[in-house]
Amino acid sequence: MAISNVSRRILFASTTLASTLAPVGILLAQTAPGASSELNLEEIVITSQKRTEKLSDVTVSAAVVSTSTLENANVSNISDLNKLVPSVSIAGTTNSRAPMGIRGISSISNQAAVGIVSGVSVLIDGVPISSDSFAMKHLDDVQRIEVLKGPQSTLGGRSAAQGVINIVRREPSDTWTGAVGATITDDHEKRLNAFVAGPILPGSLDFSLAAYGNRTPLPIDNVYPGAADIASNTYGAHGKLLFKPSDDLSFLLSAGVAHDNFHGTNLTYTYITPGITLAGRSQAVLLPGITPSFENEIQNTPVPASAGAIDKDAALNIDYKIGEYTLSSTTAWQGSKQDVVNDLFTEAVYFAPPYDNTQRIDKDIKQVSEEVKFVSPADLPFNYVIGAYYARNTADESTVRNLVANPLVFSVNSVTTTSDLYARTTWKFLRNTSLVTGVRYNYDEISYDLHQISSGANGLHHSVGSNNLSTVVGDLSLKQQLTDDWMVYATSALGYSPRAYNTVATLVNDNPITPAEKTKIYHNEVGSKGTYFNRRLSLNVSVFDTFYRDYQVQTFDVPPGTTIATPKLDKGDARTTGIEVDTAFKATSNLQLSFNAAYINARFTKYIGAPCYAYPRPGPAPGCTLVNGQSVRDLTGMTMPNAPRLKIAVGAEQRVPLRAYDLVFNGTYSYQGETQMLPDENPQSLQPAFSIVNLSTTLAQQSGKYSVTLFCNNVLDHHYTVFALDAWNGVYGGNVVASQPARDSNRYFGLRLNASF
């Protein structure tokens, strides 16, 4: 792809956007001053770009999800962001880390591998966390969630190839405040959370403390006699301590712990080629009472599958003011221990002696990081952020599968270190025109040590490898302030995703594994941000074109002579183009509306020799060819996985004052277009378009102390899935697809009680 072609497209998009929005913006800006503050939208700030900034000022497409929005949507998992931020696509696995993507580009479909970045940098209070951690899934004790859309390599680093999600926890307070909340639903979800903050030594020492405990069911019914309910149980606590010995110096210490316990298997059969058998057993014997389909929510298995994790984190942030400038240091530690017992086949009978249909995976993840930055005042004509970042991540994993037909025993140690320097400057060289520039130098070192005891026909092997790479990335933005409340911008950026080892590769010798090449990213974007009608209406629009050269495709393959699918790390090229619209409108002092949409075309521009979906032997599947005994396909031009063309999120909140109380009606509507769930373009993993409607009614004291909410999620009772897998194809010798139903794939009702002081 020639860069000149991209430039021409972006120039055309920029001209079109400016010519379309200019008359609208000028018209909307010509409104009379003096509107009541009750009709003004709240100013939104973000901190995910290393400093506190107004969302309306940053030259990047971004979204901020507030605590109230999370609560109204009964959000229990990070995958619920799918319905709130249309550009986000997160496959919501409940018993492992969540594969995630932004703008149609997603990673980590291979959840067993360690040391591979997700492509979306997840931060907790601005601190990047390991892609192998469960910690990103916890959305309790959240003040807001910031989503930066598109590549953010300059400030986000090696793991921000698709964007950034910053989870901001609640802060200490110098006045006493607190809250407690409880939620129950008719399908047996139970949630309890509490928060308190206040001064210990007034003026110098403040604290905050939050705790929670949740039981969240999955809408799957295991009909095997005596089988337990399938549900996730989580509990944890997090605290912060703020010490301010002077006006110029502060120390913020934070620490938290979270426990995850998932019981059962999170997958049901979506499709099985009619007539195929497993070890001579018919589908009627293997799956009694089950009809595979996208609507299927029944499984029949005696296997006691489970997933457990303990995540811990601690950080010390030191801020020292030098006049109006700030020097900051953030030292952080994270640890995660995970124990997963997978049900290999989710069927009613055991496969073969020794009658063990399980695969056990144990992980121990540790990460230490240090970041130092120097920040100038944001209101200077020339202002900047400069910094240095270091992180070391170690991941130890062991896997045991005792299945006679294809045993697997291996252990791997993965070590990743990154040493980075970055700078971001903003130069206001004219009264209303600014140039924003950024640059980052990354030095990445990756290594692995893989001991394979057994893997099907392959026996004992030991492979060790290491690699290092220096990369320079950066961005350039031109920002034009058209009025006090309206600006337009154009951005061009270079990004990357680092080299990676497939740490679950099947070894046939002791040779080092060749790492997947780094992904090079070429990104262009134009946008408009503004508030109109005296801050009653906000309208943000962005148009983007992003090309990923040597994109790392994470998928599965069944090598000749094996029966269990093997995780694979392929190389291709990908491109995403589209338009995003985010609006909010304060129609009256008691009525607020929102409309957010993303139209995205994400596709492979080159993917030759891709693994083909399974087909009844002798095969291969339509459109596939046999090469060296393997079924492969050219997927060039095909849609990326988990990349629907159109997603929409609409919200409305009507407040009705009733003396000392308010009656609040809230409704949301989300739409997702037809979605291919798998990278091999399996026709049986194509999820139809669907819509989700949520409604709630709240009676709240106007003082804000007490509230009671009745809600109904998925009012129209539309079934949908959030994750799909075709890794059992080799065992059956045909096309087999399993998927995970979404938490709210069935209609459910709930009651929520809140009290605060």
C-alpha positions in Angstrom: 0.0 0.0 0.0 1.5 3.3 -1.0 1.4 6.1 1.6 0.5 8.5 -1.2 -2.8 6.7 -1.7 -3.6 7.0 2.0 -2.7 10.7 1.9 -5.1 11.3 -1.0 -7.9 9.4 0.8 -7.3 11.4 4.0 -7.2 14.7 2.2 -10.5 13.8 0.5 -12.0 12.8 3.8 -10.7 15.9 5.5 -12.1 18.2 2.8 -15.5 16.4 2.9 -15.7 16.5 6.6 -14.8 20.2 6.8 -17.2 21.2 4.1 -20.0 19.2 5.6 -19.6 20.3 9.2 -18.5 23.9 8.7 -22.0 25.3 7.9 -23.5 23.2 10.7 -20.9 24.4 13.2 -21.2 28.0 12.2 -25.0 27.8 12.5 -24.9 26.1 15.9 -22.3 28.4 17.2 -24.6 31.4 16.6 -26.7 31.0 19.6 -27.5 33.5 22.3 -25.4 33.5 25.5 -26.7 33.2 29.0 -28.3 29.8 29.1 -28.9 28.2 32.5 -26.2 25.9 33.9 -28.9 23.2 34.3 -29.0 23.0 30.5 -25.2 22.7 30.1 -23.5 19.3 29.5 -20.8 18.5 32.0 -17.2 19.1 31.0 -15.4 15.8 30.5 -11.7 15.3 31.3 -9.3 12.5 30.6 -6.0 11.5 32.1 -4.9 8.7 29.7 -2.5 10.9 27.8 -0.2 11.5 30.7 -1.9 14.7 31.9 -5.3 16.0 32.8 -7.0 17.4 29.7 -10.5 18.3 28.4 -11.9 15.6 26.1 -12.9 18.4 23.7 -9.2 19.6 23.4 -7.4 16.4 22.6 -6.7 15.5 18.9 -7.8 11.9 19.2 -11.2 10.2 19.0 -12.1 9.2 22.5 -15.1 8.2 24.7 -15.6 8.4 28.4 -18.0 6.1 30.3 -19.2 7.4 33.7 -20.0 5.6 36.8 -23.7 6.2 36.4 -23.6 4.9 32.8 -21.9 1.7 34.0 -24.5 1.3 36.8 -27.5 1.9 34.5 -26.2 -0.8 32.1 -25.6 -3.2 35.0 -22.0 -3.6 33.7 -20.3 -6.6 35.3 -17.4 -7.3 32.9 -15.2 -5.2 30.6 -16.9 -6.9 27.6 -20.0 -4.9 28.4 -18.2 -1.9 26.9 -19.3 -3.4 23.5 -22.8 -2.0 24.0 -21.6 1.4 25.3 -18.7 2.3 23.0 -19.5 1.2 19.4 -15.9 1.1 18.2 -14.9 -1.4 20.9 -15.1 -5.2 20.3 -14.3 -7.3 23.3 -14.9 -11.1 23.3 -16.2 -11.7 26.8 -14.7 -14.9 27.9 -15.5 -15.4 31.6 -12.8 -18.0 32.4 -9.8 -16.4 30.8 -8.5 -13.0 29.6 -10.7 -11.1 27.2 -9.7 -10.9 23.5 -10.2 -7.2 22.7 -10.1 -4.9 19.7 -10.9 -1.3 18.6 -12.1 -0.2 15.2 -12.4 -3.8 13.9 -8.8 -4.9 14.7 -8.6 -7.4 17.5 -6.0 -9.7 19.1 -5.5 -12.4 21.6 -7.8 -15.0 20.2 -5.1 -17.5 21.3 -5.7 -17.2 25.0 -3.3 -20.0 26.0 -0.2 -18.1 24.8 1.6 -15.8 27.2 3.9 -12.8 26.4 1.8 -11.6 23.5 0.4 -8.1 23.8 -3.4 -7.6 23.3 -3.1 -4.6 21.0 -5.3 -2.6 23.3 -3.3 -1.1 26.2 -5.4 -1.4 29.4 -4.4 1.0 32.1 -5.5 1.1 35.7 -5.1 4.7 37.0 -2.7 5.3 34.1 -0.5 2.3 34.8 -0.3 -0.3 32.0 -1.2 -3.8 33.1 -0.1 -7.1 31.7 -2.1 -8.5 28.8 -2.0 -11.9 30.5 -3.7 -10.5 33.7 -7.4 -10.9 34.7 -7.3 -7.5 36.4 -8.7 -5.7 33.4 -12.0 -7.5 33.8 -12.9 -5.9 37.2 -15.1 -2.8 36.9 -16.0 -2.3 40.5 -14.7 0.8 42.3 -14.6 2.7 39.0 -15.0 6.5 38.6 -14.9 6.4 34.8 -13.5 4.5 31.9 -11.6 6.3 29.1 -11.3 4.8 25.7 -8.9 6.2 23.1 -9.7 4.9 19.7 -7.1 4.0 17.1 -3.3 3.5 17.4 -1.8 5.2 20.4 1.8 4.0 20.2 3.4 7.4 21.0 2.1 7.7 24.6 0.6 4.2 24.9 3.7 2.2 24.0 4.1 -1.4 22.7 0.6 -2.6 23.6 -1.5 0.2 22.2 -1.6 -0.8 18.5 -5.4 -0.5 18.4 -6.1 1.9 21.3 -6.1 2.5 25.0 -8.6 1.7 27.7 -7.9 3.6 31.0 -9.9 2.4 34.1 -9.9 5.2 36.6 -10.6 4.2 40.2 -12.1 6.5 42.8 -9.7 8.9 44.7 -9.2 9.8 48.3 -11.1 12.8 49.6 -10.5 15.5 52.2 -14.2 15.3 53.2 -16.1 12.3 54.4 -18.0 10.5 51.6 -19.2 7.0 51.1 -21.7 4.7 49.4 -23.0 1.2 49.5 -25.0 -0.6 46.8 -26.7 -4.0 46.3 -28.2 -5.6 43.2 -30.2 -8.7 42.8 -31.8 -10.2 39.6 -34.4 -12.8 38.8 -31.7 -15.1 37.4 -29.8 -15.1 40.7 -27.2 -12.4 40.1 -26.1 -10.9 43.4 -23.8 -7.8 43.7 -22.7 -5.9 46.8 -20.2 -3.0 46.8 -19.1 -0.4 49.3 -16.9 2.7 49.2 -15.7 5.2 51.8 -13.2 8.1 51.7 -12.2 10.8 54.0 -9.4 12.5 55.9 -7.2 10.8 58.4 -5.1 13.9 59.2 -7.1 16.9 57.8 -5.0 18.7 55.2 -2.3 16.2 54.9 -3.5 12.5 54.9 -6.6 11.3 53.1 -7.7 7.8 52.1 -10.2 5.8 50.1 -11.3 2.1 50.4 -13.6 0.1 48.2 -14.8 -3.5 48.5 -17.1 -5.7 46.4 -18.5 -9.2 46.1 -20.4 -10.5 43.0 -22.1 -13.6 41.7 -22.8 -13.4 38.0 -24.6 -16.3 36.3 -24.0 -17.3 32.7 -27.2 -18.2 30.7 -26.1 -21.8 30.2 -27.9 -24.8 31.6 -25.8 -27.9 32.2 -28.4 -30.7 32.2 -26.1 -33.4 33.3 -27.4 -34.9 36.6 -26.0 -33.2 39.6 -24.1 -30.5 37.6 -23.7 -27.2 39.4 -24.9 -23.8 38.1 -22.5 -22.0 35.7 -21.5 -18.8 37.3 -18.7 -16.4 38.1 -17.9 -15.4 41.7 -15.7 -12.4 42.3 -14.7 -10.4 45.3 -12.0 -7.9 46.1 -10.9 -4.7 47.7 -8.8 -1.7 46.7 -7.5 1.2 48.7 -5.6 4.5 48.3 -3.6 6.6 50.7 -2.8 10.2 49.8 -0.1 12.0 51.8 0.5 15.7 51.2 3.4 17.0 53.4 3.3 20.3 51.4 1.4 22.1 48.6 4.2 21.1 46.2 4.7 17.4 47.2 2.3 14.5 47.3 2.5 10.7 47.7 -0.3 8.5 46.5 -0.1 4.8 47.5 -2.6 2.4 46.1 -3.1 -1.4 46.5 -5.7 -3.9 45.6 -6.6 -7.6 45.4 -9.2 -9.4 43.4 -10.4 -13.0 43.4 -12.1 -14.7 40.4 -13.8 -18.1 40.7 -15.7 -19.5 37.7 -17.5 -22.8 37.9 -18.4 -24.7 34.8 -17.8 -24.4 31.1 -18.6 -21.2 29.2 -19.2 -22.8 25.8 -22.2 -24.4 24.0 -22.3 -26.1 20.6 -23.3 -23.7 17.8 -22.8 -26.1 14.9 -21.7 -29.7 14.1 -21.7 -31.1 10.7 -24.6 -33.5 10.5 -23.7 -37.2 10.7 -20.1 -36.9 11.9 -19.1 -38.9 15.0 -16.4 -38.9 17.7 -14.6 -42.2 18.4 -17.5 -44.1 16.9 -20.1 -42.4 19.1 -23.0 -40.6 17.5 -24.0 -37.0 18.3 -27.1 -38.3 20.0 -24.8 -40.2 22.5 -22.3 -37.4 22.9 -24.8 -34.5 23.1 -28.2 -35.9 24.3 -30.9 -33.3 24.4 -28.8 -30.7 22.5 -29.6 -29.1 19.2 -26.5 -27.1 18.1 -27.4 -23.5 17.0 -26.7 -19.9 17.7 -29.7 -20.0 20.1 -28.3 -23.1 22.0 -27.9 -22.4 25.8 -27.8 -26.1 26.9 -24.8 -28.3 27.5 -24.5 -31.8 28.9 -21.2 -32.6 30.6 -20.0 -34.3 33.8 -16.5 -32.5 33.6 -15.9 -30.2 36.6 -14.4 -27.3 34.7 -13.3 -24.2 36.5 -11.2 -21.1 36.4 -9.6 -19.3 39.3 -7.4 -16.2 39.6 -5.9 -14.0 42.2 -4.8 -10.6 41.0 -2.8 -8.2 43.1 -1.5 -4.7 42.4 0.3 -1.9 44.1 1.6 1.5 43.0 3.3 4.5 44.4 2.9 7.8 42.6 5.0 10.8 43.7 4.2 14.3 42.3 6.6 17.2 42.9 5.7 20.7 41.7 8.4 23.0 40.5 6.6 26.2 40.1 3.9 25.4 37.6 5.7 22.3 36.3 5.3 18.8 37.7 7.8 16.0 38.0 6.1 12.6 38.6 7.3 9.1 39.4 5.1 6.0 39.3 6.4 2.7 40.6 4.0 -0.2 40.1 3.9 -4.0 40.7 1.3 -6.5 39.5 0.9 -10.2 40.1 -1.6 -12.8 38.9 -1.9 -16.5 39.7 -4.3 -18.4 37.5 -5.6 -22.0 37.5 -7.8 -23.1 34.7 -9.4 -26.5 34.1 -10.8 -26.7 30.6 -13.5 -29.1 29.5 -12.0 -30.3 26.2 -15.1 -31.5 24.5 -18.2 -30.4 26.6 -20.0 -33.7 26.0 -21.9 -36.3 28.0 -19.3 -39.1 27.9 -15.6 -39.3 28.5 -13.5 -39.6 25.4 -11.1 -42.5 26.2 -9.0 -44.0 29.0 -7.7 -42.6 31.3 -11.1 -40.9 31.2 -9.9 -37.4 31.6 -11.5 -34.9 29.3 -9.7 -32.0 30.9 -6.8 -29.7 30.2 -5.2 -27.9 33.1 -3.4 -24.6 32.7 -1.5 -22.8 35.5 -0.1 -19.3 35.1 2.0 -17.1 37.3 2.3 -13.5 35.9 4.4 -10.8 37.4 5.1 -7.2 36.2 7.2 -4.4 37.6 7.2 -0.9 36.0 8.6 2.5 36.5 7.6 5.7 34.8 9.1 9.2 35.2 7.6 12.2 33.5 8.0 16.0 33.4 4.8 18.0 32.6 4.6 21.7 31.7 1.5 23.8 32.3 -1.1 23.1 29.6 -1.9 26.8 29.0 1.5 27.8 27.7 1.9 28.6 24.0 4.5 25.8 23.9 3.7 23.0 26.4 5.0 19.4 26.6 5.1 16.0 28.3 8.4 14.2 28.4 9.0 10.9 30.1 10.7 7.5 30.4 9.1 4.1 31.0 10.5 0.7 31.9 8.6 -2.6 32.5 9.6 -6.2 33.0 7.0 -8.9 32.6 7.5 -12.5 33.4 5.0 -15.3 32.7 5.3 -18.9 33.8 2.8 -21.3 32.3 2.4 -25.1 32.6 -0.2 -27.2 30.7 -1.2 -30.8 31.2 -3.6 -32.8 29.0 -3.8 -36.5 29.7 -5.9 -37.4 26.7 -4.4 -40.6 25.2 -5.3 -39.6 21.7 -3.3 -36.4 21.9 -1.5 -35.8 25.3 0.1 -32.5 26.0 2.5 -31.7 28.8 4.7 -28.5 28.6 5.9 -25.6 30.6 7.1 -22.2 29.3 8.7 -19.1 30.8 8.3 -15.9 28.9 10.1 -12.7 29.8 9.5 -9.3 28.2 11.2 -6.0 29.0 10.7 -2.6 27.4 12.7 0.5 27.9 11.1 3.6 26.4 11.6 7.4 26.0 8.7 9.6 24.9 7.7 13.2 24.3 4.6 15.0 23.3 4.6 18.8 22.5 1.9 21.3 21.7 2.9 24.5 19.9 0.2 27.2 19.6 2.0 29.1 16.8 -1.1 31.1 15.8 -3.9 32.4 17.9 -6.2 29.6 17.0 -3.8 27.1 15.4 -1.7 24.5 17.2 0.8 21.8 16.1 0.9 18.7 18.2 3.9 16.4 17.8 5.0 13.2 19.5 7.8 10.7 19.3 8.7 7.5 21.2 11.7 5.3 21.3 11.1 1.7 22.4 13.7 -1.0 23.0 12.0 -4.4 23.4 13.5 -7.6 24.6 11.6 -10.8 24.4 12.7 -14.4 25.4 11.2 -17.8 26.1 12.2 -21.1 27.6 9.9 -23.9 26.5 10.0 -27.5 27.8 7.8 -29.9 25.9 7.3 -33.3 27.6 4.7 -34.6 25.2 2.6 -33.3 22.4 0.7 -36.0 20.4 3.2 -37.7 18.2 6.0 -35.3 19.2 7.9 -36.1 22.4 10.5 -34.5 24.6 11.9 -31.2 23.2 13.5 -28.1 24.8 13.6 -24.8 22.9 15.1 -21.5 24.0 15.0 -18.2 22.2 15.5 -14.4 22.6 15.1 -11.4 20.4 15.5 -7.6 20.7 14.3 -4.7 18.7 14.5 -0.9 18.6 11.6 1.0 17.2 10.8 4.7 16.8 7.2 5.8 16.4 5.5 9.2 16.4 2.5 11.3 15.5 1.8 14.8 14.0 -1.5 16.7 14.4 -2.7 20.0 13.2 -5.5 21.6 15.4 -7.6 24.5 14.3 -9.9 26.3 16.8 -12.8 27.6 14.7 -14.7 29.0 17.7 -14.3 28.9 21.4 -16.3 25.7 21.5 -15.5 24.1 18.2 -12.2 22.7 16.8 -11.1 20.5 13.9 -7.9 18.4 13.7 -5.9 16.2 11.3 -3.5 13.5 12.6 -1.0 11.3 10.9 0.9 8.6 13.0 3.3 5.7 12.8 2.8 2.9 15.3 3.8 -0.7 15.9 3.0 -3.9 17.7 6.2 -5.8 18.9 7.6 -9.1 17.7 6.1 -12.1 19.5 6.7 -15.7 20.1 4.0 -18.4 19.8 4.7 -19.8 23.3 2.3 -22.7 22.8 3.8 -23.9 19.5 4.2 -27.7 19.1 7.9 -28.5 19.0 9.2 -31.1 16.5 12.9 -30.4 17.4 14.9 -28.2 19.7 15.5 -25.3 17.3 14.5 -21.8 18.4 11.1 -20.6 17.4 11.1 -17.8 14.9 9.2 -14.8 16.3 6.4 -13.2 14.4 7.6 -10.0 12.8 6.6 -6.7 14.4 3.5 -5.0 13.0 4.0 -1.6 11.3 1.1 0.8 11.6 0.3 3.8 9.3 -2.6 5.8 10.7 -4.4 8.9 9.5 -7.5 10.6 11.0 -9.4 13.8 10.7 -12.0 14.9 13.2 -14.3 17.6 14.5 -15.2 18.3 18.2 -17.6 20.9 19.4 -20.3 22.0 21.8 -23.2 24.1 20.6 -26.4 25.8 21.8 -24.5 27.1 24.8 -23.1 23.7 25.7 -26.4 21.9 25.4 -25.2 19.8 22.4 -21.9 18.1 21.9 -21.0 16.6 18.5 -17.7 14.8 17.8 -17.0 13.2 14.5 -13.9 11.3 13.3 -12.9 9.7 9.9 -9.9 7.3 9.9 -7.8 5.1 7.7 -5.3 2.7 9.4 -3.1 0.1 7.7 -1.4 -2.8 9.6 1.5 -4.3 7.7 2.6 -7.8 9.0 -0.4 -8.0 11.2 -0.1 -10.8 13.7 -3.1 -13.1 13.2 -3.8 -15.4 16.2 -5.8 -18.4 15.1 -5.8 -22.3 15.4 -4.8 -25.1 13.0 -5.0 -28.9 13.1 -1.6 -30.2 11.8 -1.6 -33.5 9.8 -1.7 -36.5 12.1 -3.1 -34.6 15.1 -6.6 -34.3 16.5 -6.5 -31.2 18.8 -6.2 -27.8 17.2 -2.9 -26.0 17.8 -2.7 -22.3 18.5 -1.0 -20.5 15.6 0.5 -17.1 15.0 0.3 -16.0 11.3 1.2 -13.0 9.4 -0.9 -10.9 7.1 -1.8 -7.3 6.2 -5.0 -5.6 7.5 -6.7 -2.2 7.0 -9.6 -0.5 8.8 -11.4 2.6 7.6 -14.5 4.2 8.9 -16.4 7.1 10.6 -17.4 7.6 14.2 -20.1 9.9 15.6 -20.6 10.7 19.3 -23.3 13.1 20.4 -25.0 14.2 23.6 -27.9 16.6 23.9 -29.4 18.3 26.9 -32.9 18.7 25.5 -34.3 20.2 28.7 -33.0 20.5 32.2 -34.5 17.1 32.9 -34.0 15.2 29.6 -30.7 14.1 28.2 -30.2 12.2 25.0 -27.1 10.5 23.5 -26.3 8.9 20.1 -23.0 7.1 19.3 -22.3 5.1 16.2 -19.4 3.6 14.3 -19.4 2.5 10.7 -16.2 0.5 10.2 -14.8 -1.6 7.3 -12.0 -3.8 8.7 -10.5 -6.4 6.4 -7.5 -8.5 5.5 -5.7 -6.8 2.6 -3.4 -9.8 2.4 -3.7 -13.2 4.2 -2.4 -16.0 2.0 -2.1 -19.6 3.4 -4.6 -19.0 6.2 -5.8 -22.1 8.1 -9.1 -23.3 6.7 -12.2 -24.2 8.8 -12.7 -27.9 9.1 -14.8 -29.9 6.7 -15.9 -33.6 6.7 -13.1 -35.8 5.5 -11.7 -36.1 2.9 -12.2 -32.3 2.5 -11.1 -29.7 2.0 -13.8 -27.0 2.6 -15.1 -24.9 -0.3 -12.6 -22.3 -1.3 -9.7 -24.2 0.3 -6.8 -26.2 -1.1 -4.6 -28.9 0.4 -0.9 -27.9 0.7 1.5 -30.4 2.3 -1.5 -32.2 3.9 -3.0 -29.0 5.4 -6.1 -27.2 4.3 -5.4 -23.6 3.6 -7.2 -20.6 2.1 -6.5 -17.1 0.7 -8.5 -14.7 2.9 -7.3 -11.5 1.2 -10.1 -9.0 1.1 -12.2 -10.8 3.7 -13.7 -9.2 6.8 -11.6 -9.2 10.0 -13.0 -11.3 12.9 -15.3 -9.5 15.5 -15.6 -6.5 13.2 -19.2 -5.7 12.4 -19.7 -2.9 9.9 -22.2 -0.9 11.9 -22.7 -0.5 15.7 -25.0 2.0 17.3 -25.6 3.0 21.0 -28.5 5.3 21.8 -29.5 6.5 25.3 -32.2 8.7 26.9 -32.7 9.8 30.5 -35.8 11.6 31.7 -36.0 13.0 35.2 -39.4 13.9 36.8 -39.1 16.0 40.0 -41.5 14.9 42.8 -41.0 17.2 45.8 -38.1 15.7 47.7 -37.6 12.9 45.2 -36.9 12.4 41.5 -38.3 9.7 39.3 -35.8 8.9 36.6 -36.6 6.9 33.5 -33.5 5.5 31.6 -33.4 3.6 28.3 -30.6 2.4 26.1 -30.7 0.8 22.6 -27.6 -0.9 21.0 -27.4 -2.4 17.6 -24.6 -4.6 16.1 -24.5 -5.7 12.5 -23.7 -9.1 11.2 -20.4 -10.3 12.6 -17.9 -13.0 11.5 -16.6 -14.3 14.8 -13.6 -16.3 13.6 -10.5 -15.4 11.5 -10.9 -18.5 9.3 -14.2 -17.1 7.9 -16.1 -20.2 9.0 -19.6 -19.8 7.6 -21.1 -21.3 10.7 -19.6 -18.7 13.0 -21.4 -15.8 11.3 -23.5 -14.1 13.9 -26.7 -12.4 12.7 -27.3 -8.7 13.5 -29.1 -8.0 16.8 -30.5 -5.3 19.0 -30.5 -4.9 22.7 -32.9 -2.7 24.7 -32.4 -1.9 28.4 -34.9 0.0 30.5 -34.9 1.2 34.1 -36.9 3.3 36.5 -35.2 4.9 39.6 -36.8 6.7 42.6 -34.0 8.8 44.1 -33.9 11.4 46.9 -33.0 14.8 45.4 -30.2 15.0 48.0 -28.7 11.9 46.4 -28.6 9.9 49.6 -30.9 7.0 48.7 -32.2 5.5 45.5 -34.0 2.3 44.4 -33.9 1.1 40.8 -36.0 -1.4 38.9 -34.5 -2.5 35.6 -35.0 -4.9 32.8 -32.0 -5.8 30.5 -32.5 -7.2 27.0 -36.2 -6.3 27.0 -36.7 -7.8 23.5 -35.0 -11.1 24.6 -32.6 -11.3 21.7 -29.9 -14.0 22.0 -26.3 -13.3 21.0 -22.8 -14.5 21.6 -19.6 -12.8 22.6 -17.0 -15.5 21.8 -16.6 -18.4 19.3 -14.2 -21.3 18.9 -13.6 -24.0 16.3 -10.7 -25.8 18.0 -12.5 -29.2 18.3 -12.7 -29.7 14.5 -9.8 -32.2 14.3 -11.4 -34.5 16.9 -14.7 -34.8 15.1 -13.3 -34.7 11.6 -15.8 -32.0 10.5 -16.9 -28.5 11.1 -17.6 -27.8 14.8 -18.3 -24.4 16.3 -18.9 -23.5 19.9 -19.7 -20.1 21.4 -20.3 -18.3 24.6 -23.7 -16.7 25.2 -23.5 -13.2 26.5 -24.4 -12.5 30.1 -27.5 -10.7 28.9 -28.4 -12.9 26.0 -31.7 -13.6 27.8 -34.1 -11.0 29.3 -33.7 -10.5 33.0 -35.1 -8.2 35.7 -33.3 -6.7 38.6 -33.5 -4.5 41.7 -30.7 -2.1 42.7 -30.5 -0.2 46.0 -28.0 2.6 46.7 -27.2 4.7 49.8 -24.6 7.4 50.1 -23.4 10.0 52.5 
